[in-house]
Amino acid sequence: MANSMAEQLQQDMECEGLLECIHGLKQLDKECFRVMVESDEPLTIDEVADRVDRERSTAYRSIQRLLQAGFIQKEQINYDQGGYYHVYYPSDPSQIADDMQRKLNDWYAKMGQLIQEFEDKYEQVDADDPTPVES
């Protein structure tokens, strides 16, 4: 991954790169998300683990990151005789996009504030030091 914003802007990026860029998700997280999007029905952790060829515990951690980021939903399915299990499915894409747009707007506002603080700080330094520049 690129180190600076300038380097990131020069890279070719696909829309899935937003998962990593905005939410800090890993390659496995993107694979698990893709598997859920491509499935016609909600999946259990075991099913996701099988489809991404990883251990159940590894898939579980990835699914937890996706849940926390709001990319997937969890539903509890109850057995008739008692007990339950969970299935996972992707969140509505427009909801995910709206959330990413909010995060981007928040980041943009924060960067604008920091740029203004930078300008204020260094304008003050220039005003306090009227030493002429020698040629």
URMO-V647621 format. One record per pair of residues at least 12 apart in sequence whose C-alpha atoms are under 6 Angstrom apart, sorted by the first residue. I is the first residue (numbers start at 1). GAP is how many residues later the second one is. D is the distance in Angstrom with one decimal. If there is no record, write none. Layout:
# URMO-V647621
I;GAP;D
I;GAP;D
This chain:
# URMO-V647621
29;33;5.1
36;53;5.8
37;53;6.0
42;45;5.5
42;46;5.2
42;47;4.8
43;44;5.0
43;45;5.2
44;43;4.5
71;19;6.0
71;20;5.4
72;17;5.4
72;18;4.1
72;19;4.7
73;15;5.6
73;16;5.5
73;18;5.8
74;13;5.8
74;14;4.7
75;12;5.4
